[in-house]
Amino acid sequence: MLLLFISLAQAASPSMVPQLLMMAAIFFIFYFFMIRPQMKRAKEQAAFIAELKKGDWVVTSGGIHGKIARINSDSTMMLEVDKATTLKVERAMIAVEHTKKLQETIKSATLPVAE
């Protein structure tokens, strides 16, 4: 019985090489097109969240727009959404910073239009 399995394994070995190469190729394709870009985005998001400071205009992942009023030490922050209204949100829920966009919009609005 053991000899039968050994002979089957030896007969199947040459045909296993292309299958193993195909599996390795699929793994590399998944790595370079799915895993690596996701890791890059996660690293950029972590750097973005670490660089947030008081006064930045942000949008949460839930769609709430506001200005950072205070950054707490327990990974939360207070967003000022209106003059007397603040919300406590997690830092990880901040999706987009609008401070730079807002400044660019103000600059372009104040520049005279050449005719």
MIFI-791286 format. One record per atom (N, C-alpha, C): residue number from 0; residue in one letter; atom name; x, y, z. Coordinates in pm, 1 decimal, m for minus. Example, Ala and Ser with C-alpha at 12.3 -4.5 7.8 and 13.67 -1.06 7.14 Angstrom:
BEGIN
<pt 0, "A", "N", <1319.0, m569.0, 780.0>>
<pt 0, "A", "CA", <1230.0, m450.0, 780.0>>
<pt 0, "A", "C", <1320.0, m330.0, 780.0>>
<pt 1, "S", "N", <1285.0, m225.0, 708.0>>
<pt 1, "S", "CA", <1367.0, m106.0, 714.0>>
<pt 1, "S", "C", <1290.0, 3.0, 787.0>>
! end
This chain:
BEGIN
<pt 0, "M", "N", <82.4, m118.6, 0.0>>
<pt 0, "M", "CA", <0.0, 0.0, 0.0>>
<pt 0, "M", "C", <87.4, 125.9, 0.0>>
<pt 1, "L", "N", <191.6, 123.9, 82.4>>
<pt 1, "L", "CA", <282.7, 237.6, 89.4>>
<pt 1, "L", "C", <353.3, 258.1, m43.9>>
<pt 2, "L", "N", <387.8, 149.1, m109.8>>
<pt 2, "L", "CA", <454.3, 159.5, m239.4>>
<pt 2, "L", "C", <361.4, 223.6, m342.8>>
<pt 3, "L", "N", <233.6, 196.9, m331.6>>
<pt 3, "L", "CA", <137.2, 256.2, m423.2>>
<pt 3, "L", "C", <133.5, 408.9, m407.9>>
<pt 4, "F", "N", <132.5, 458.6, m282.5>>
<pt 4, "F", "CA", <131.1, 602.3, m258.0>>
<pt 4, "F", "C", <261.1, 668.7, m303.9>>
<pt 5, "I", "N", <372.6, 600.6, m282.0>>
<pt 5, "I", "CA", <501.8, 655.3, m323.8>>
<pt 5, "I", "C", <507.1, 663.8, m475.7>>
<pt 6, "S", "N", <459.7, 562.1, m542.2>>
<pt 6, "S", "CA", <463.0, 564.7, m688.4>>
<pt 6, "S", "C", <366.7, 670.6, m743.6>>
<pt 7, "L", "N", <252.6, 689.5, m679.0>>
<pt 7, "L", "CA", <159.9, 794.6, m720.2>>
<pt 7, "L", "C", <219.5, 933.8, m695.3>>
<pt 8, "A", "N", <289.4, 950.6, m584.9>>
<pt 8, "A", "CA", <350.6, 1078.6, m554.7>>
<pt 8, "A", "C", <461.3, 1110.8, m654.4>>
<pt 9, "Q", "N", <538.9, 1010.5, m692.3>>
<pt 9, "Q", "CA", <645.4, 1033.6, m789.5>>
<pt 9, "Q", "C", <587.1, 1062.7, m927.2>>
<pt 10, "A", "N", <478.8, 998.4, m960.4>>
<pt 10, "A", "CA", <416.9, 1021.7, m1090.7>>
<pt 10, "A", "C", <350.0, 1160.0, m1094.4>>
<pt 11, "A", "N", <302.0, 1206.5, m981.2>>
<pt 11, "A", "CA", <230.9, 1334.5, m978.4>>
<pt 11, "A", "C", <325.1, 1453.6, m961.5>>
<pt 12, "S", "N", <448.4, 1432.9, m920.6>>
<pt 12, "S", "CA", <538.8, 1544.4, m896.6>>
<pt 12, "S", "C", <562.4, 1634.3, m1017.2>>
<pt 13, "P", "N", <588.5, 1584.9, m1135.1>>
<pt 13, "P", "CA", <611.2, 1677.0, m1246.0>>
<pt 13, "P", "C", <488.4, 1763.9, m1276.1>>
<pt 14, "S", "N", <370.4, 1713.8, m1256.9>>
<pt 14, "S", "CA", <252.0, 1793.1, m1286.3>>
<pt 14, "S", "C", <219.4, 1891.7, m1174.0>>
<pt 15, "M", "N", <280.1, 1876.8, m1056.1>>
<pt 15, "M", "CA", <256.5, 1966.4, m943.7>>
<pt 15, "M", "C", <333.2, 2098.1, m959.2>>
<pt 16, "V", "N", <443.3, 2096.6, m1030.2>>
<pt 16, "V", "CA", <525.4, 2216.3, m1044.4>>
<pt 16, "V", "C", <448.0, 2329.8, m1110.8>>
<pt 17, "P", "N", <381.5, 2309.0, m1223.0>>
<pt 17, "P", "CA", <304.5, 2419.1, m1281.4>>
<pt 17, "P", "C", <192.9, 2469.9, m1188.5>>
<pt 18, "Q", "N", <131.0, 2379.5, m1115.1>>
<pt 18, "Q", "CA", <25.4, 2421.3, m1022.8>>
<pt 18, "Q", "C", <82.3, 2506.5, m909.6>>
<pt 19, "L", "N", <198.2, 2466.5, m858.5>>
<pt 19, "L", "CA", <261.2, 2546.1, m753.1>>
<pt 19, "L", "C", <305.3, 2682.4, m806.3>>
<pt 20, "L", "N", <356.2, 2685.9, m927.7>>
<pt 20, "L", "CA", <395.1, 2813.2, m988.0>>
<pt 20, "L", "C", <272.7, 2902.9, m1007.9>>
<pt 21, "M", "N", <161.8, 2844.7, m1048.4>>
<pt 21, "M", "CA", <38.6, 2921.2, m1066.8>>
<pt 21, "M", "C", <m10.8, 2977.0, m932.9>>
<pt 22, "M", "N", <m5.1, 2897.2, m827.6>>
<pt 22, "M", "CA", <m46.4, 2944.5, m695.1>>
<pt 22, "M", "C", <44.2, 3058.1, m647.2>>
<pt 23, "A", "N", <174.5, 3045.2, m671.8>>
<pt 23, "A", "CA", <268.1, 3151.1, m633.2>>
<pt 23, "A", "C", <239.6, 3278.0, m712.9>>
<pt 24, "A", "N", <210.6, 3264.8, m840.8>>
<pt 24, "A", "CA", <178.9, 3381.2, m923.7>>
<pt 24, "A", "C", <51.8, 3450.0, m874.4>>
<pt 25, "I", "N", <m48.2, 3373.6, m837.4>>
<pt 25, "I", "CA", <m172.5, 3431.0, m785.2>>
<pt 25, "I", "C", <m146.0, 3504.7, m654.0>>
<pt 26, "F", "N", <m62.5, 3446.1, m568.2>>
<pt 26, "F", "CA", <m28.4, 3512.3, m442.5>>
<pt 26, "F", "C", <40.1, 3645.3, m468.8>>
<pt 27, "F", "N", <136.7, 3650.0, m558.7>>
<pt 27, "F", "CA", <206.6, 3774.8, m588.9>>
<pt 27, "F", "C", <112.7, 3878.7, m650.4>>
<pt 28, "I", "N", <21.7, 3834.7, m735.1>>
<pt 28, "I", "CA", <m75.5, 3927.8, m793.2>>
<pt 28, "I", "C", <m162.9, 3988.2, m683.6>>
<pt 29, "F", "N", <m212.5, 3904.2, m592.9>>
<pt 29, "F", "CA", <m292.8, 3954.9, m482.0>>
<pt 29, "F", "C", <m211.3, 4050.7, m396.6>>
<pt 30, "Y", "N", <m84.9, 4018.3, m370.2>>
<pt 30, "Y", "CA", <m2.4, 4102.8, m286.6>>
<pt 30, "Y", "C", <17.3, 4239.8, m349.7>>
<pt 31, "F", "N", <56.6, 4244.5, m476.9>>
<pt 31, "F", "CA", <89.6, 4372.1, m539.4>>
<pt 31, "F", "C", <m32.1, 4454.8, m579.2>>
<pt 32, "F", "N", <m145.6, 4392.2, m602.8>>
<pt 32, "F", "CA", <m263.2, 4468.4, m644.1>>
<pt 32, "F", "C", <m366.0, 4489.5, m534.4>>
<pt 33, "M", "N", <m358.7, 4415.9, m425.1>>
<pt 33, "M", "CA", <m459.1, 4431.2, m320.5>>
<pt 33, "M", "C", <m397.9, 4458.5, m183.7>>
<pt 34, "I", "N", <m305.5, 4378.0, m138.8>>
<pt 34, "I", "CA", <m254.0, 4390.1, m3.0>>
<pt 34, "I", "C", <m161.7, 4510.4, 11.7>>
<pt 35, "R", "N", <m67.0, 4525.6, m78.6>>
<pt 35, "R", "CA", <30.4, 4634.6, m69.6>>
<pt 35, "R", "C", <m35.3, 4772.5, m78.7>>
<pt 36, "P", "N", <m126.0, 4798.4, m173.7>>
<pt 36, "P", "CA", <m191.7, 4929.9, m175.7>>
<pt 36, "P", "C", <m274.5, 4957.0, m49.9>>
<pt 37, "Q", "N", <m337.9, 4854.4, 4.7>>
<pt 37, "Q", "CA", <m416.6, 4873.3, 126.6>>
<pt 37, "Q", "C", <m326.2, 4909.6, 243.9>>
<pt 38, "M", "N", <m208.8, 4845.5, 253.2>>
<pt 38, "M", "CA", <m114.5, 4878.8, 359.7>>
<pt 38, "M", "C", <m64.1, 5022.3, 344.0>>
<pt 39, "K", "N", <m43.0, 5065.8, 220.2>>
<pt 39, "K", "CA", <2.1, 5202.0, 194.4>>
<pt 39, "K", "C", <m104.4, 5303.5, 236.1>>
<pt 40, "R", "N", <m231.1, 5275.1, 201.7>>
<pt 40, "R", "CA", <m340.4, 5364.5, 241.5>>
<pt 40, "R", "C", <m354.8, 5370.5, 393.2>>
<pt 41, "A", "N", <m340.8, 5256.0, 459.9>>
<pt 41, "A", "CA", <m352.4, 5253.2, 605.8>>
<pt 41, "A", "C", <m239.9, 5334.6, 670.6>>
<pt 42, "K", "N", <m120.2, 5326.8, 614.8>>
<pt 42, "K", "CA", <m7.6, 5403.4, 667.7>>
<pt 42, "K", "C", <m30.4, 5553.0, 647.5>>
<pt 43, "E", "N", <m81.2, 5591.8, 530.8>>
<pt 43, "E", "CA", <m110.7, 5732.7, 504.0>>
<pt 43, "E", "C", <m220.9, 5784.2, 596.6>>
<pt 44, "Q", "N", <m323.9, 5703.4, 622.1>>
<pt 44, "Q", "CA", <m433.1, 5742.9, 710.9>>
<pt 44, "Q", "C", <m382.2, 5760.6, 853.9>>
<pt 45, "A", "N", <m293.9, 5670.9, 899.2>>
<pt 45, "A", "CA", <m238.5, 5682.4, 1034.1>>
<pt 45, "A", "C", <m154.4, 5809.6, 1046.4>>
<pt 46, "A", "N", <m76.5, 5841.9, 943.1>>
<pt 46, "A", "CA", <3.2, 5965.1, 945.3>>
<pt 46, "A", "C", <m87.6, 6087.3, 944.2>>
<pt 47, "F", "N", <m194.3, 6082.5, 865.1>>
<pt 47, "F", "CA", <m291.2, 6192.4, 858.1>>
<pt 47, "F", "C", <m354.3, 6218.0, 994.3>>
<pt 48, "I", "N", <m396.8, 6112.4, 1062.3>>
<pt 48, "I", "CA", <m461.5, 6125.9, 1192.7>>
<pt 48, "I", "C", <m362.4, 6177.9, 1296.3>>
<pt 49, "A", "N", <m236.8, 6136.0, 1286.8>>
<pt 49, "A", "CA", <m136.2, 6182.0, 1382.3>>
<pt 49, "A", "C", <m104.5, 6330.4, 1364.2>>
<pt 50, "E", "N", <m121.6, 6383.8, 1243.7>>
<pt 50, "E", "CA", <m88.5, 6523.0, 1214.8>>
<pt 50, "E", "C", <m203.2, 6620.3, 1242.2>>
<pt 51, "L", "N", <m319.3, 6572.2, 1282.1>>
<pt 51, "L", "CA", <m431.8, 6661.9, 1308.8>>
<pt 51, "L", "C", <m400.3, 6752.6, 1426.7>>
<pt 52, "K", "N", <m446.3, 6877.6, 1417.5>>
<pt 52, "K", "CA", <m422.3, 6972.5, 1525.7>>
<pt 52, "K", "C", <m546.3, 7058.2, 1547.3>>
<pt 53, "K", "N", <m546.1, 7130.5, 1655.9>>
<pt 53, "K", "CA", <m658.6, 7217.0, 1690.3>>
<pt 53, "K", "C", <m675.4, 7322.9, 1581.9>>
<pt 54, "G", "N", <m799.7, 7343.7, 1539.2>>
<pt 54, "G", "CA", <m829.0, 7444.5, 1438.5>>
<pt 54, "G", "C", <m846.0, 7389.3, 1298.5>>
<pt 55, "D", "N", <m810.5, 7263.1, 1275.1>>
<pt 55, "D", "CA", <m828.3, 7202.6, 1142.5>>
<pt 55, "D", "C", <m975.9, 7175.9, 1117.0>>
<pt 56, "W", "N", <m1018.4, 7202.3, 994.6>>
<pt 56, "W", "CA", <m1155.2, 7169.7, 952.7>>
<pt 56, "W", "C", <m1152.6, 7028.6, 897.5>>
<pt 57, "V", "N", <m1240.2, 6941.8, 948.4>>
<pt 57, "V", "CA", <m1239.7, 6801.0, 910.0>>
<pt 57, "V", "C", <m1381.6, 6751.8, 881.9>>
<pt 58, "V", "N", <m1387.5, 6634.2, 820.6>>
<pt 58, "V", "CA", <m1514.0, 6564.1, 797.7>>
<pt 58, "V", "C", <m1498.3, 6424.1, 856.1>>
<pt 59, "T", "N", <m1595.7, 6381.0, 934.9>>
<pt 59, "T", "CA", <m1589.6, 6246.2, 991.2>>
<pt 59, "T", "C", <m1637.6, 6145.2, 888.7>>
<pt 60, "S", "N", <m1616.7, 6018.7, 917.1>>
<pt 60, "S", "CA", <m1663.1, 5915.0, 825.2>>
<pt 60, "S", "C", <m1815.2, 5908.2, 821.6>>
<pt 61, "G", "N", <m1881.5, 5966.7, 920.2>>
<pt 61, "G", "CA", <m2027.6, 5973.5, 921.8>>
<pt 61, "G", "C", <m2081.4, 6093.8, 846.9>>
<pt 62, "G", "N", <m1992.7, 6182.1, 799.5>>
<pt 62, "G", "CA", <m2035.3, 6296.9, 721.3>>
<pt 62, "G", "C", <m2052.3, 6425.4, 800.1>>
<pt 63, "I", "N", <m2008.1, 6428.8, 924.7>>
<pt 63, "I", "CA", <m2021.1, 6548.7, 1006.8>>
<pt 63, "I", "C", <m1901.7, 6640.9, 979.1>>
<pt 64, "H", "N", <m1931.3, 6767.1, 945.3>>
<pt 64, "H", "CA", <m1828.0, 6866.9, 919.7>>
<pt 64, "H", "C", <m1807.9, 6948.7, 1046.0>>
<pt 65, "G", "N", <m1682.6, 6980.4, 1076.7>>
<pt 65, "G", "CA", <m1657.5, 7063.2, 1193.2>>
<pt 65, "G", "C", <m1511.9, 7101.4, 1205.5>>
<pt 66, "K", "N", <m1485.9, 7185.0, 1305.8>>
<pt 66, "K", "CA", <m1350.6, 7231.5, 1334.6>>
<pt 66, "K", "C", <m1305.3, 7165.4, 1464.2>>
<pt 67, "I", "N", <m1180.6, 7121.1, 1469.1>>
<pt 67, "I", "CA", <m1128.9, 7057.0, 1589.3>>
<pt 67, "I", "C", <m1113.4, 7163.2, 1697.9>>
<pt 68, "A", "N", <m1189.1, 7146.8, 1806.4>>
<pt 68, "A", "CA", <m1183.7, 7241.0, 1917.1>>
<pt 68, "A", "C", <m1082.2, 7197.2, 2022.1>>
<pt 69, "R", "N", <m1070.2, 7066.5, 2042.2>>
<pt 69, "R", "CA", <m977.5, 7015.6, 2143.6>>
<pt 69, "R", "C", <m942.3, 6871.6, 2110.4>>
<pt 70, "I", "N", <m817.0, 6835.8, 2133.9>>
<pt 70, "I", "CA", <m773.0, 6696.8, 2115.6>>
<pt 70, "I", "C", <m745.9, 6639.8, 2253.3>>
<pt 71, "N", "N", <m819.1, 6535.2, 2288.1>>
<pt 71, "N", "CA", <m805.1, 6470.9, 2418.9>>
<pt 71, "N", "C", <m695.5, 6365.3, 2414.3>>
<pt 72, "S", "N", <m647.5, 6326.7, 2530.9>>
<pt 72, "S", "CA", <m539.2, 6228.0, 2537.3>>
<pt 72, "S", "C", <m589.1, 6085.0, 2518.1>>
<pt 73, "D", "N", <m719.4, 6061.5, 2526.6>>
<pt 73, "D", "CA", <m772.7, 5925.2, 2516.1>>
<pt 73, "D", "C", <m821.1, 5892.0, 2374.4>>
<pt 74, "S", "N", <m749.5, 5937.8, 2274.1>>
<pt 74, "S", "CA", <m778.7, 5912.3, 2131.2>>
<pt 74, "S", "C", <m915.4, 5965.1, 2087.3>>
<pt 75, "T", "N", <m963.8, 6066.9, 2154.6>>
<pt 75, "T", "CA", <m1087.2, 6132.7, 2112.5>>
<pt 75, "T", "C", <m1058.0, 6280.5, 2089.7>>
<pt 76, "M", "N", <m1151.1, 6348.4, 2027.6>>
<pt 76, "M", "CA", <m1138.7, 6492.7, 2007.6>>
<pt 76, "M", "C", <m1277.3, 6555.0, 2010.7>>
<pt 77, "M", "N", <m1278.9, 6684.0, 2035.3>>
<pt 77, "M", "CA", <m1403.3, 6758.6, 2037.7>>
<pt 77, "M", "C", <m1411.1, 6838.2, 1907.3>>
<pt 78, "L", "N", <m1520.2, 6816.4, 1832.9>>
<pt 78, "L", "CA", <m1543.8, 6889.3, 1709.2>>
<pt 78, "L", "C", <m1645.4, 6998.9, 1734.2>>
<pt 79, "E", "N", <m1614.2, 7118.1, 1690.5>>
<pt 79, "E", "CA", <m1708.4, 7228.4, 1699.1>>
<pt 79, "E", "C", <m1786.2, 7231.4, 1568.0>>
<pt 80, "V", "N", <m1914.6, 7195.3, 1574.0>>
<pt 80, "V", "CA", <m1996.6, 7189.6, 1453.4>>
<pt 80, "V", "C", <m2082.6, 7313.9, 1436.4>>
<pt 81, "D", "N", <m2099.2, 7390.7, 1543.9>>
<pt 81, "D", "CA", <m2170.5, 7517.6, 1541.4>>
<pt 81, "D", "C", <m2109.9, 7604.5, 1650.6>>
<pt 82, "K", "N", <m2156.4, 7726.0, 1666.2>>
<pt 82, "K", "CA", <m2093.7, 7817.5, 1762.0>>
<pt 82, "K", "C", <m2093.1, 7763.1, 1904.3>>
<pt 83, "A", "N", <m2199.5, 7702.8, 1947.3>>
<pt 83, "A", "CA", <m2207.5, 7653.1, 2085.2>>
<pt 83, "A", "C", <m2225.4, 7502.3, 2091.5>>
<pt 84, "T", "N", <m2197.5, 7432.5, 1983.2>>
<pt 84, "T", "CA", <m2220.6, 7288.8, 1979.1>>
<pt 84, "T", "C", <m2090.5, 7215.0, 1949.5>>
<pt 85, "T", "N", <m2053.8, 7125.7, 2040.9>>
<pt 85, "T", "CA", <m1935.9, 7042.4, 2018.2>>
<pt 85, "T", "C", <m1974.8, 6896.0, 2030.9>>
<pt 86, "L", "N", <m1905.8, 6813.1, 1956.2>>
<pt 86, "L", "CA", <m1929.0, 6669.1, 1959.6>>
<pt 86, "L", "C", <m1799.0, 6599.1, 1992.4>>
<pt 87, "K", "N", <m1807.5, 6493.6, 2071.1>>
<pt 87, "K", "CA", <m1690.2, 6413.1, 2102.7>>
<pt 87, "K", "C", <m1684.7, 6297.5, 2002.9>>
<pt 88, "V", "N", <m1574.9, 6288.1, 1927.8>>
<pt 88, "V", "CA", <m1560.3, 6182.2, 1827.1>>
<pt 88, "V", "C", <m1424.8, 6114.9, 1842.7>>
<pt 89, "E", "N", <m1415.0, 5993.4, 1793.1>>
<pt 89, "E", "CA", <m1288.6, 5920.5, 1792.1>>
<pt 89, "E", "C", <m1198.0, 5977.2, 1683.3>>
<pt 90, "R", "N", <m1069.2, 5980.9, 1709.1>>
<pt 90, "R", "CA", <m974.1, 6030.1, 1608.4>>
<pt 90, "R", "C", <m976.1, 5943.5, 1483.5>>
<pt 91, "A", "N", <m996.5, 5814.2, 1500.0>>
<pt 91, "A", "CA", <m994.0, 5722.0, 1385.8>>
<pt 91, "A", "C", <m1110.7, 5744.8, 1290.6>>
<pt 92, "M", "N", <m1213.7, 5814.5, 1333.5>>
<pt 92, "M", "CA", <m1330.7, 5838.3, 1249.2>>
<pt 92, "M", "C", <m1317.9, 5961.6, 1160.2>>
<pt 93, "I", "N", <m1206.4, 6033.0, 1169.7>>
<pt 93, "I", "CA", <m1184.2, 6148.9, 1083.6>>
<pt 93, "I", "C", <m1144.1, 6097.0, 946.0>>
<pt 94, "A", "N", <m1216.8, 6141.4, 844.1>>
<pt 94, "A", "CA", <m1192.8, 6089.6, 708.9>>
<pt 94, "A", "C", <m1115.3, 6187.2, 621.8>>
<pt 95, "V", "N", <m1149.8, 6316.2, 626.8>>
<pt 95, "V", "CA", <m1092.1, 6413.2, 534.4>>
<pt 95, "V", "C", <m1062.6, 6542.4, 609.3>>
<pt 96, "E", "N", <m953.8, 6609.1, 570.9>>
<pt 96, "E", "CA", <m923.7, 6741.4, 625.0>>
<pt 96, "E", "C", <m957.6, 6844.7, 518.1>>
<pt 97, "H", "N", <m1032.7, 6946.6, 557.7>>
<pt 97, "H", "CA", <m1074.7, 7049.2, 462.5>>
<pt 97, "H", "C", <m1001.6, 7181.5, 480.1>>
<pt 98, "T", "N", <m906.8, 7190.4, 570.2>>
<pt 98, "T", "CA", <m839.4, 7317.1, 596.1>>
<pt 98, "T", "C", <m768.0, 7367.1, 471.8>>
<pt 99, "K", "N", <m689.8, 7283.2, 406.8>>
<pt 99, "K", "CA", <m614.9, 7324.1, 287.5>>
<pt 99, "K", "C", <m708.9, 7358.7, 172.8>>
<pt 100, "K", "N", <m812.3, 7277.7, 153.4>>
<pt 100, "K", "CA", <m910.6, 7305.2, 47.7>>
<pt 100, "K", "C", <m979.9, 7438.2, 72.8>>
<pt 101, "L", "N", <m1013.7, 7462.7, 197.6>>
<pt 101, "L", "CA", <m1082.5, 7586.4, 233.4>>
<pt 101, "L", "C", <m993.1, 7707.1, 205.9>>
<pt 102, "Q", "N", <m865.7, 7696.6, 241.0>>
<pt 102, "Q", "CA", <m772.6, 7806.7, 215.8>>
<pt 102, "Q", "C", <m754.4, 7830.4, 66.2>>
<pt 103, "E", "N", <m747.4, 7723.6, m13.3>>
<pt 103, "E", "CA", <m734.7, 7737.5, m158.2>>
<pt 103, "E", "C", <m859.9, 7803.5, m217.4>>
<pt 104, "T", "N", <m975.9, 7766.9, m167.3>>
<pt 104, "T", "CA", <m1100.8, 7826.1, m214.4>>
<pt 104, "T", "C", <m1105.9, 7974.9, m182.1>>
<pt 105, "I", "N", <m1062.4, 8011.1, m62.4>>
<pt 105, "I", "CA", <m1061.6, 8152.5, m23.2>>
<pt 105, "I", "C", <m963.8, 8230.2, m110.8>>
<pt 106, "K", "N", <m846.4, 8173.2, m137.6>>
<pt 106, "K", "CA", <m747.9, 8239.6, m222.9>>
<pt 106, "K", "C", <m802.9, 8261.9, m362.2>>
<pt 107, "S", "N", <m863.4, 8157.2, m419.8>>
<pt 107, "S", "CA", <m914.9, 8169.4, m556.3>>
<pt 107, "S", "C", <m1034.3, 8264.8, m562.2>>
<pt 108, "A", "N", <m1109.4, 8278.2, m455.7>>
<pt 108, "A", "CA", <m1224.9, 8368.4, m454.9>>
<pt 108, "A", "C", <m1180.7, 8514.0, m443.8>>
<pt 109, "T", "N", <m1066.4, 8539.5, m380.4>>
<pt 109, "T", "CA", <m1021.7, 8677.0, m363.6>>
<pt 109, "T", "C", <m935.1, 8726.3, m478.3>>
<pt 110, "L", "N", <m887.6, 8637.8, m562.2>>
<pt 110, "L", "CA", <m805.7, 8680.3, m676.4>>
<pt 110, "L", "C", <m893.4, 8743.2, m784.2>>
<pt 111, "P", "N", <m849.4, 8857.1, m839.8>>
<pt 111, "P", "CA", <m929.1, 8918.9, m946.6>>
<pt 111, "P", "C", <m923.5, 8834.7, m1073.9>>
<pt 112, "V", "N", <m1031.0, 8833.0, m1146.1>>
<pt 112, "V", "CA", <m1041.2, 8755.8, m1268.5>>
<pt 112, "V", "C", <m994.1, 8842.7, m1383.5>>
<pt 113, "A", "N", <m894.9, 8793.3, m1459.9>>
<pt 113, "A", "CA", <m843.1, 8868.9, m1574.8>>
<pt 113, "A", "C", <m934.1, 8847.4, m1694.6>>
<pt 114, "E", "N", <m963.9, 8956.3, m1762.8>>
<pt 114, "E", "CA", <m1051.7, 8945.2, m1881.6>>
<pt 114, "E", "C", <m977.5, 8972.3, m2007.0>>
! end
